[in-house]
Structures are given as structure tokens and as C-alpha cells.
């Protein structure tokens, strides 16, 4: 790993903010590095308020969307809520459908089949709407590039309202309303909402028209927080406010579906990280292994026994998903070695029988192994479908755009995308992608970067410091858990490898005459010789708590060690 130490702000700025807030200088430094320089900004950061959410009608086409939904209700038209099969899509469908159903009964939901229909709006979905007399479809977390499909729906007398957060192409679909803060002509102040977040802004606008307040919508924020966590959107601005209140709902008054999912989990209080690793994979597993409808059913269920049955099925899908992605990852790694492709700038692998539902996870695992832009292909009908993942600092979406002559369709973000192409174009695409990445990537980006916020001494780590650090949560891109560095640290003789396979490193460290701290480094067993030879080393870590037999103590989560 290459360590990058964040620039230190001006001393005077740190002193002024530290004095104003009555906090240690290191806290003031961390706040300034996050763009927070005044008492007022710090207050908003530490006390997120729903009052800080923007007016939903600032979003382009919001007025048109609300009017069309009100018209549908006035004329008793059935409304179809359509969403993608991942966490963002299924939570958005659960969100919008469950809210609308509180005062309008003619609501149905539709999640496309990952294998039969693929990503986004499908012709089959539109045909389903037509066959069942739907005149209005609200599409969530998809649709921004569905030009032909929206036209096709219009021919059948079906209107679309699109709520998306992906980058638009050159043309915007001719829908009744296209809500997407990333539209060039949209002046909405916050651009980083997830699909479920855009759906929530629609609810906020509808609720306002009905004389409701944000207090009436708080119970729905458990879904929004889950989508924000799972879609790895920036934990800044509105996202941080929505996630903050959504986590409170998950921990104090979760919906029945979450209660059922969490029955097996022994944790008292869930963090955003827990949502990412406990709730999100289970919701995702439904769409990956079976059908996204199962996730929507779980998230909208109001009977606990029914929800427990859905949760049990989803647990089984998740177990199957884990076994499948492990097997495919092993096969993909073997393929890279067999073809002698360890030294390329990209990883592109393909096998016909690989499960389409897990190739995104496999792409992430391969990126962790070789740390370079990665594509995992499988056969889907007559075409090849792939999931793309990137490394920090490199825009894989732009790289795919540069290879678009070989691609049938693609969409996504800077760090994750999906695409399809003809099998005959696979080899040409693979070489073109390698060429584009080789010519445009900074070679430095091919070494994982560990961003360090500040250098401190171990004596600076106190219960008070940790109490304040906890209030920086919820954490995510744009507001990551602070990473510290300390020099001349020594293990006190208790260092050893731990874990079933001895892959982790546990140290008891000290710096000079400071207090001793237990540190755990997951996957760092290979650093044992460096850390346990009696010589000092420098260490990068985060601070967290360890609870053992009712005793709570501060511990260090070691990220890396260097001589």
C-alpha cells in the first residue's frame, strides 16, 4: 500500500475552530479536512437535521411528476412501480409503493428478471404494464438511458416517470418527468443521491402537497439508509442526513422485514458498516440467486410470521450466493494465471457458465487481488454480459465509453458499471479496453492507496477523543472513518497471528511510555516478522471499541504496518 498523508490545515485555523468548539486540535483538524471550518458548520455536521434537506421542487421535472401522479389517483388509474433488482432498486420500489399504498390502493410493483430481462427497463415489463391496463409507470434506479423503451411505452399509451441517479447519455428519454440530479439542466443542489434517495424526494414532494411534513416520512428512512450504504454513494450532504435518521429507525423501530432479517444478528446497535455487510447482501441475494420480487415482498411485509418465512428463504439464497461467488472467483484467478495475464493493466475474464448474479462480486474480489480495472463476463442468452469494477481514482465508465464501438449497451458509475456485447467482439473489446486503460491510467493508481488523515501519538487516544470521533458517523465515501498514523510504535511482546487460518495479526503496542493498546490487523499475518522482532515500526490504524465479558476498551484496527 502507498500511504498518502492528508495536508495539514493552517495552525491558526485549527486553533480557532478548536477553541470555538472546545475540542482537541486533532478533532478541529479532521473537521477542516472535511470542509467544516466554522462553529455553525460543525453544529450542522454533528447534529444532522431534516430541516437541512432541500426543497424537492428544486429538482427538474418534479412538478410534472407530482401532477401526473395526482392525475392518476384522481382518475383511479392503476400505477406500476418499477425498479432494478439490486438493493437500491428494491428498496426504492418498497419505499414508493408502501408510501403510496397508505392512501391509494391501485398500486402494483414490478422487478425485472435479472436473467430473462437484464438491467433496467425492459420491453417485457412494458408489455406486462400494457396487458394489465397500466397507464403510468414510475421507474426507480433505472431508465435514464431507456430512450427507445420509453418511446415504445408511449406507443402503447403508457406514461413514464423516471427517478434515476445514473449519468444521462446525450439524450433524455421523452417521459412525462425525468428526475435525475445528474441531468445537466437540473439545478438541484445535491447531485449524489442514490436511486432510492431520488424516490424519497418524490415522496417528499407528494407529502408536501398533502399537507404532511418530513416527520410523517421518517419511518421510511430505514430503506433509504440501506440503499445509501449499499450503493456506496458519498456520505455527505443530504445522504448523510438521510442515513443518520435512517440508522436511528433501523436501530429503534425497524420495519417488520428488517426485524425478521436481523433475528439472527446478535448486535445491539447497527452501524452503516453493518448495513453494508449484514442487511445489504441478503437483500441483494434475492435478485442475484432467485428474483428481486422476494426482496420487495420482505421489505413491504407487515406480518412477522410471513416476514420470517421470506427472511429464511433469503438467508438460503445468500448462503448459495456465497458458495457460488467463491467458486467462480477461484476459477477466474486460475484463468488469469493460465493465460499469463498477471502483468496486464486490466483484468478481463469470461466463462460461459458463470452465474450472472454474482459476477459483480467476483469482479470486486479480483480487483482486491490484482488491483486494476476489472471486467467479469458470462454468457447471457446470445450475448455476453459483464460487470465492471475499478480502482480508486480511475473512471471505468469513461474507459468503457472509449471502447463503445464494441459494446451494445452499458451504464453505471465511475467505479462500477455493467455492459453487454456480441461474443464475436469479445477479444477485440478486451484488447481495446487494455489499450485505453494503459494509455490513460496513472500507474500509481495500480497500487492501493491508504489515505491517512493525521499523524498522532498514542497518548492522544483517550475515551473523550473516541466519543467525539463516534459523532463523525455515519461514515462512507467523502466522510470516511478517520485513519491515523503513529511512528516508533513497538509490540510489547504479546504479538501473534490469530484466527482459524492464522491470517490475522494481534499486537499489544506502546509508544514510549504511553498506555498500551491492543491492535488487530485483519489479513496482516504476513507482517508478523516486521512487527514482532522488537524493532519500532510505523502503523496506520482506526480507533474503535472492543467489548469482552462486559468490559469495553479502546482498541486499534490496524490497516497497515511499515518499517
C-alpha positions in Angstrom: 0.0 0.0 0.0 1.1 3.6 -0.6 0.4 5.8 2.3 -0.9 9.3 1.5 -1.0 11.7 4.4 -3.6 14.5 4.1 -2.2 18.0 4.1 -2.3 19.7 7.5 -4.5 22.8 7.6 -3.1 26.1 8.8 -2.4 26.1 12.5 -4.3 29.3 13.2 -7.5 27.9 11.5 -7.1 24.7 13.7 -6.7 26.7 16.9 -9.6 29.0 16.1 -12.0 26.1 15.4 -10.7 24.0 18.3 -11.3 26.9 20.8 -14.7 27.7 19.3 -15.9 24.1 19.8 -14.0 23.2 22.9 -12.5 20.1 21.3 -8.9 18.8 20.9 -6.9 20.3 18.0 -6.9 16.9 16.2 -10.7 17.0 16.0 -10.6 20.5 14.6 -8.1 19.3 12.0 -10.3 16.4 10.9 -13.3 18.7 10.6 -11.4 21.2 8.4 -10.2 18.4 6.2 -13.9 17.6 5.6 -14.6 21.2 4.6 -16.0 22.2 8.0 -14.4 25.5 9.2 -16.9 27.3 11.4 -18.9 26.7 14.6 -22.1 26.7 12.6 -20.9 24.2 10.0 -19.7 21.9 12.8 -23.0 22.1 14.6 -24.8 21.0 11.4 -22.3 18.2 10.9 -22.6 16.9 14.5 -26.3 17.4 14.7 -27.8 16.5 11.3 -31.2 17.9 10.8 -34.1 17.0 8.5 -34.6 20.8 8.2 -31.4 20.9 6.1 -33.0 18.7 3.3 -33.5 20.7 0.1 -36.9 21.6 -1.4 -37.8 18.6 -3.6 -39.4 21.0 -6.2 -35.9 22.3 -7.0 -35.4 19.1 -8.9 -36.1 19.4 -12.7 -39.5 17.9 -13.6 -40.7 17.4 -10.0 -43.8 19.5 -10.5 -44.7 17.4 -13.6 -44.1 14.1 -11.8 -46.4 15.1 -8.9 -49.1 16.4 -11.2 -49.1 13.2 -13.2 -49.4 11.0 -10.1 -52.2 13.2 -8.7 -54.0 12.9 -12.0 -53.6 9.1 -11.9 -55.2 9.0 -8.5 -58.0 11.4 -9.3 -58.9 9.2 -12.4 -58.3 6.0 -10.5 -55.6 4.7 -12.8 -53.5 1.8 -11.6 -49.8 2.7 -11.1 -46.9 0.3 -11.7 -43.8 0.9 -9.5 -40.9 -0.5 -11.5 -37.3 -0.9 -10.1 -34.0 -2.5 -10.6 -33.2 -5.9 -8.9 -30.3 -4.6 -6.7 -30.6 -3.1 -3.1 -31.0 0.4 -4.4 -33.8 -0.6 -6.8 -35.7 -3.0 -4.5 -35.6 -0.6 -1.5 -36.8 2.2 -3.8 -39.7 0.1 -5.0 -40.6 -0.9 -1.4 -40.3 2.8 -0.4 -42.5 4.4 -3.1 -45.1 1.6 -3.2 -45.6 1.3 0.5 -46.0 5.1 0.9 -48.5 5.4 -2.0 -50.5 2.4 -0.7 -51.1 4.3 2.6 -53.7 6.4 0.7 -54.2 4.8 -2.8 -54.9 1.1 -3.3 -54.3 0.7 -7.1 -50.5 0.2 -6.8 -48.5 -2.8 -8.1 -44.8 -3.5 -8.3 -42.5 -4.9 -10.9 -38.9 -6.0 -10.7 -37.3 -7.3 -14.0 -35.8 -10.8 -14.0 -32.1 -10.4 -14.0 -31.6 -13.3 -16.4 -34.7 -13.0 -18.7 -34.8 -9.2 -19.0 -31.5 -7.8 -17.7 -30.8 -4.5 -16.2 -33.2 -1.5 -16.3 -36.5 -1.0 -18.1 -37.4 -4.0 -20.3 -39.8 -4.5 -23.2 -41.3 -7.4 -21.2 -42.0 -5.0 -18.3 -43.8 -2.6 -20.6 -45.8 -5.4 -22.2 -46.8 -6.5 -18.7 -48.0 -3.0 -18.0 -49.9 -2.8 -21.3 -51.5 -6.2 -20.8 -52.7 -5.2 -17.3 -54.0 -1.8 -18.3 -51.4 0.4 -16.5 -51.2 3.9 -18.0 -48.4 5.1 -15.6 -45.1 3.5 -14.7 -42.8 5.1 -12.0 -39.3 3.7 -12.8 -36.8 3.8 -9.9 -33.0 3.5 -10.0 -33.1 3.0 -13.8 -34.5 4.5 -17.0 -32.2 7.5 -17.7 -30.9 5.8 -20.9 -34.2 4.0 -21.9 -34.9 6.2 -24.9 -36.4 3.6 -27.2 -38.3 1.8 -24.4 -40.0 5.0 -23.2 -41.0 5.7 -26.8 -42.3 2.1 -27.1 -44.4 2.6 -23.9 -45.8 5.9 -25.3 -47.0 4.0 -28.5 -48.9 1.7 -26.1 -50.4 4.7 -24.3 -48.2 4.3 -21.2 -46.6 7.3 -19.4 -43.3 7.1 -17.6 -41.9 9.0 -14.6 -38.2 8.2 -14.3 -36.4 8.5 -10.9 -32.7 7.8 -11.6 -29.3 8.8 -10.4 -27.0 7.4 -13.1 -25.3 9.6 -15.7 -27.6 10.5 -18.6 -26.5 10.0 -22.2 -26.7 12.7 -24.9 -30.5 12.4 -25.0 -33.0 12.4 -22.2 -36.0 9.9 -22.5 -39.3 11.5 -23.6 -41.0 10.7 -20.3 -43.6 12.8 -18.5 -40.9 13.6 -15.9 -37.2 12.6 -15.6 -36.0 13.1 -12.1 -32.2 12.8 -12.0 -29.9 15.3 -10.2 -27.1 14.4 -12.6 -29.0 15.9 -15.6 -27.0 18.9 -17.0 -30.2 21.0 -16.9 -31.1 20.1 -13.3 -30.2 22.7 -10.8 -30.9 20.5 -7.7 -28.2 21.5 -5.2 -27.2 17.9 -4.2 -26.1 15.6 -7.1 -25.1 12.4 -5.2 -28.4 10.9 -4.2 -28.9 7.2 -4.8 -32.0 5.9 -6.8 -33.9 5.3 -3.5 -32.9 8.8 -2.5 -34.5 10.3 -5.7 -37.6 8.2 -4.9 -37.6 9.7 -1.4 -37.5 13.3 -2.9 -40.6 12.3 -4.9 -42.3 11.2 -1.7 -41.3 14.4 0.0 -42.9 16.4 -2.8 -46.1 14.3 -2.8 -46.3 14.6 1.0 -45.8 18.3 0.9 -48.8 18.6 -1.4 -50.9 16.5 1.0 -50.0 18.8 3.9 -47.7 16.2 5.5 -44.2 17.0 7.0 -40.9 15.2 7.0 -41.9 13.8 10.4 -44.5 11.7 8.5 -41.8 10.2 6.3 -39.1 9.4 8.9 -40.3 5.8 9.2 -39.4 5.2 5.6 -35.8 6.3 6.1 -34.6 2.8 7.1 -35.0 1.9 3.4 -33.2 5.0 2.2 -30.3 4.5 4.6 -29.9 0.9 3.4 -29.7 2.0 -0.2 -27.2 4.8 0.6 -25.0 2.3 2.3 -25.3 -0.5 -0.3 -24.8 1.8 -3.3 -21.7 3.4 -1.8 -22.7 6.9 -2.7 -20.9 9.8 -0.9 -21.8 10.1 2.8 -22.1 13.9 2.5 -24.9 16.5 2.4 -28.4 15.0 2.1 -27.1 11.4 2.0 -25.5 11.8 5.5 -28.7 13.4 6.9 -30.9 10.6 5.4 -28.5 7.9 6.5 -28.3 9.3 10.1 -32.0 9.3 10.6 -32.5 6.0 8.7 -30.0 4.3 11.0 -32.0 5.5 14.0 -35.1 3.9 12.6 -33.2 0.6 11.9 -32.0 0.6 15.5 -35.1 1.7 17.3 -38.2 0.9 15.2 -37.2 -1.2 12.1 -39.9 -2.4 9.7 -41.1 -6.0 10.1 -38.9 -7.2 7.2 -35.7 -5.9 8.8 -36.8 -7.3 12.2 -37.1 -10.7 10.5 -33.7 -10.4 8.8 -32.0 -9.3 12.0 -33.3 -12.0 14.2 -30.1 -14.0 13.7 -27.8 -11.0 14.4 -26.5 -10.6 17.9 -25.5 -6.9 17.6 -27.3 -4.4 19.7 -26.7 -1.3 17.6 -26.1 -1.4 13.8 -23.7 1.0 12.1 -23.6 1.8 8.3 -20.9 -0.8 8.0 -23.2 -3.4 9.5 -25.9 -2.4 7.0 -23.4 -2.9 4.2 -22.2 -6.3 5.4 -25.3 -7.8 7.1 -28.5 -6.3 5.6 -27.5 -5.4 2.0 -26.0 -8.7 0.9 -29.2 -10.5 2.0 -31.5 -8.2 0.1 -29.2 -8.4 -2.9 -29.1 -12.2 -2.8 -32.8 -12.4 -3.8 -32.1 -10.7 -7.1 -28.8 -12.5 -7.6 -30.0 -16.1 -7.0 -33.7 -16.1 -7.5 -35.8 -12.9 -8.1 -35.8 -9.4 -6.8 -39.5 -9.7 -6.0 -38.6 -11.7 -2.9 -36.7 -8.7 -1.5 -39.6 -6.3 -2.2 -42.0 -8.8 -0.5 -39.8 -9.0 2.6 -39.4 -5.2 2.8 -43.1 -4.5 2.5 -44.4 -7.3 4.6 -46.4 -6.3 7.7 -46.9 -9.8 9.3 -43.9 -11.1 11.3 -44.5 -14.8 10.6 -44.7 -14.1 6.8 -41.6 -11.9 7.0 -39.7 -14.6 8.9 -40.6 -17.1 6.1 -39.3 -14.6 3.4 -36.2 -13.9 5.5 -35.5 -17.7 5.8 -35.6 -18.1 2.0 -33.4 -15.1 1.6 -30.9 -16.5 4.1 -30.7 -19.6 1.9 -30.2 -17.6 -1.3 -27.4 -15.7 0.5 -25.7 -18.9 1.6 -25.9 -20.2 -2.0 -24.6 -16.9 -3.3 -21.5 -17.1 -1.1 -20.6 -20.6 -2.3 -21.2 -19.6 -5.9 -19.1 -16.4 -5.8 -16.2 -18.3 -4.1 -16.2 -21.0 -6.7 -16.2 -18.5 -9.6 -13.5 -16.3 -8.1 -11.2 -19.4 -7.8 -11.9 -20.3 -11.4 -11.3 -16.7 -12.6 -8.0 -16.5 -10.7 -6.9 -19.8 -12.2 -7.8 -18.4 -15.7 -5.7 -15.3 -15.2 -2.7 -17.5 -14.2 -3.3 -20.0 -17.0 -3.3 -17.2 -19.7 -0.3 -15.5 -18.1 -2.2 -12.2 -17.6 -0.9 -11.2 -14.2 1.1 -8.3 -15.6 -1.6 -6.6 -17.6 -3.1 -3.2 -16.7 -6.6 -4.7 -16.7 -8.3 -8.0 -15.7 -10.9 -9.2 -18.3 -12.2 -12.8 -17.8 -15.0 -14.8 -19.4 -16.6 -18.2 -18.9 -19.9 -19.2 -20.4 -21.5 -20.9 -17.4 -20.7 -18.3 -14.7 -23.7 -17.2 -12.7 -24.7 -13.8 -13.9 -26.0 -12.9 -10.4 -22.5 -12.9 -8.8 -20.1 -11.6 -11.5 -20.2 -8.1 -9.9 -19.0 -9.6 -6.6 -16.3 -11.7 -8.4 -15.1 -8.5 -10.2 -14.7 -6.8 -6.8 -12.8 -9.8 -5.4 -10.5 -9.8 -8.5 -9.9 -6.1 -8.0 -8.9 -6.7 -4.4 -6.4 -9.4 -5.6 -4.7 -7.6 -8.6 -5.9 -4.0 -8.0 -6.6 -2.9 -11.5 -9.8 -2.2 -13.6 -11.7 -5.4 -13.9 -14.4 -7.0 -16.0 -16.0 -10.4 -15.5 -18.1 -11.7 -18.4 -20.6 -14.5 -18.7 -23.0 -15.6 -21.4 -26.5 -14.3 -21.2 -28.7 -15.7 -24.0 -27.0 -14.9 -27.3 -24.8 -12.1 -25.8 -22.1 -11.7 -23.3 -22.8 -9.6 -20.1 -20.2 -8.2 -17.8 -19.8 -6.4 -14.5 -17.0 -3.8 -14.3 -15.2 -2.6 -11.2 -12.4 0.0 -10.9 -9.7 1.1 -8.6 -9.7 4.4 -6.6 -9.1 7.4 -8.9 -9.8 5.7 -12.2 -13.1 6.3 -14.1 -14.1 2.9 -15.6 -17.3 4.4 -17.1 -15.2 6.8 -19.3 -12.9 3.9 -20.3 -15.9 1.9 -21.4 -17.2 4.9 -23.4 -13.8 4.9 -25.2 -14.5 1.3 -26.2 -18.1 1.8 -27.1 -17.7 0.7 -30.8 -17.6 -2.9 -29.4 -20.3 -2.5 -26.8 -24.1 -3.0 -27.4 -25.1 -1.1 -24.2 -23.6 -0.1 -20.9 -24.4 2.1 -17.9 -23.2 2.8 -14.4 -20.8 5.0 -12.4 -17.2 5.9 -12.2 -16.2 2.8 -10.2 -18.9 0.2 -11.2 -20.7 -0.4 -14.5 -22.4 -3.1 -16.5 -22.4 -3.9 -20.2 -23.4 -6.3 -22.9 -21.7 -7.1 -26.2 -21.7 -9.7 -29.0 -19.5 -12.7 -28.4 -17.6 -12.1 -31.7 -16.5 -8.7 -30.3 -15.1 -10.1 -27.0 -11.4 -10.4 -28.0 -11.4 -7.0 -29.8 -13.1 -5.3 -26.8 -10.7 -7.0 -24.4 -7.7 -5.6 -26.3 -9.3 -2.2 -26.7 -10.0 -1.9 -23.0 -6.4 -2.9 -22.2 -5.1 -0.2 -24.6 -7.4 2.5 -23.3 -6.5 1.8 -19.6 -2.8 1.5 -20.4 -2.8 4.9 -22.2 -4.9 6.8 -19.6 -4.3 5.4 -16.1 -1.7 6.9 -13.8 0.5 3.8 -13.0 0.5 4.9 -9.3 -3.3 4.1 -9.2 -2.4 0.4 -9.6 -1.0 0.3 -6.1 -3.7 0.5 -3.4 -3.7 3.9 -1.6 -4.2 4.2 2.1 -5.4 7.7 2.9 -4.2 8.8 6.3 -6.0 11.8 7.9 -3.4 12.7 10.5 -0.3 11.7 12.4 -0.9 11.4 16.2 0.8 9.9 19.3 -0.8 7.0 21.1 -1.1 9.2 24.2 -3.6 11.4 22.2 -6.0 8.4 22.1 -8.5 8.9 25.0 -12.1 7.9 25.7 -13.1 11.6 25.1 -11.4 11.6 21.7 -13.2 8.4 20.8 -16.6 9.8 22.0 -16.2 12.7 19.6 -15.0 10.5 16.7 -18.1 8.4 17.0 -20.2 11.5 16.3 -18.5 11.8 12.8 -20.6 8.8 11.8 -22.3 7.7 9.7 -19.2 7.0 7.7 -18.8 6.5 3.9 -17.2 8.0 0.8 -16.5 11.7 1.5 -16.6 11.1 5.2 -14.6 8.0 5.9 -13.6 6.7 9.3 -10.5 8.8 10.3 -7.3 6.9 9.7 -4.3 7.8 11.9 -0.6 7.1 11.8 1.9 6.7 14.6 5.7 6.3 14.4 8.1 4.5 16.6 5.5 2.0 17.9 6.6 -1.3 19.4 4.9 -4.5 20.2 5.2 -5.3 23.9 6.0 -9.0 23.3 2.4 -10.3 23.0 2.1 -10.1 19.2 0.9 -13.2 17.4 -1.1 -14.4 14.5 -4.8 -15.3 15.3 -7.9 -16.6 13.6 -8.9 -20.0 12.3 -6.4 -19.9 9.5 -3.9 -17.6 11.4 -4.3 -14.9 8.8 -4.8 -12.0 11.2 -2.3 -10.2 13.4 -2.9 -9.3 17.1 -0.5 -6.9 18.7 -0.2 -5.1 22.1 1.5 -1.9 21.2 3.1 1.0 23.1 4.9 4.2 22.0 7.5 5.3 24.6 5.7 5.4 28.0 2.2 5.7 26.5 -0.7 3.4 27.5 -0.7 0.0 25.9 -3.3 -0.7 23.2 -4.5 -3.9 21.7 -4.4 -3.8 17.9 -6.0 -6.2 15.4 -4.9 -6.3 11.8 -7.2 -8.4 9.6 -5.3 -10.2 6.9 -2.0 -8.8 8.2 -0.4 -12.1 9.4 2.4 -11.6 6.8 3.5 -8.5 8.8 4.3 -10.6 11.9 8.1 -10.7 11.4 8.3 -7.0 11.0 6.0 -6.1 13.9 7.2 -8.7 16.4 11.0 -8.5 16.2 11.4 -5.9 18.9 12.1 -3.1 16.5 10.0 0.1 16.2 7.6 0.4 13.2 5.1 2.9 12.0 1.4 1.9 12.0 -1.7 3.1 10.2 -5.0 2.4 12.1 -8.5 3.5 13.0 -9.8 3.6 16.6 -12.7 1.6 17.8 -14.1 -0.3 20.8 -13.8 -3.8 21.9 -16.4 -5.4 24.2 -15.3 -8.5 26.1 -17.2 -10.1 29.0 -19.0 -6.8 29.7 -15.8 -4.7 29.7 -15.5 -2.0 27.0 -12.0 -0.8 26.0 -10.5 1.2 23.2 -8.7 -0.9 20.5 -6.9 -0.1 17.3 -8.0 -1.6 13.9 -4.6 -1.8 12.2 -4.7 -1.1 8.4 -1.0 -1.5 7.6 2.5 -1.6 9.1 5.7 -0.3 7.7 9.3 -0.4 9.0 
